[in-house]
């Protein structure tokens, strides 16, 4: 079985990645639904923070130890999504549209071609 070089230095990287991704998908799903039905802020903020931390966790697993991947298109899109999620506590009235934009961006990027995801606006694919 071939192991990705980016994951070969981190024990159990695949399992950790799957756990982060599962948590992230569950929390984002709950957040979107809860915001759609105007759940109380105090119930939603902890979930929002879990979404942010799990997104960062997924990125760390993906790039470690090859930090050059942080200059690929998927990483720039991640920065945008994380920034939007971090804005929500300060733009609470706009939380639902912001979450919809984050989910739309995620869906588009996850189904983009490898050349698009792993390319760079500063000089081709890595």
C-alpha positions, 0 to 999 in steps of 0.5 A: 500500500502506498502512503502519501508522502505528506502523511507518512510522518504523522502517525495515524494521519488517515484516521485523524483526517477522517475523524476531522472531516466527519466532525466537520461535516456533521457540525457544518450540517447542524449549523446550517440547519440550526441557523435556518431555524434561528436556534439560539446564539449560545447553542450555536457558537460552540458548534461554530468554533468546532467547525473552525477548529476541525477545518484547521485540523483537516488542513494541518493533516493535509499539509504536514510536513509539506508546508508548500501546499499552503500556496495551492488553490485549495488552501486559498479557498480554505483561508476564505472559508475560515475567514467567513466562519470567523466573521459570523460572531461579529456579523450575526444577522448575516450568519445564514447567508455566510454559511450558505456561501461557505458551503457553496464554495466548499462544494464547488472546490471539492468537485473541481479538477485536481489541476484547479485544486492543486494549482496555484495563482502564482505559478501552476500546479505543485 
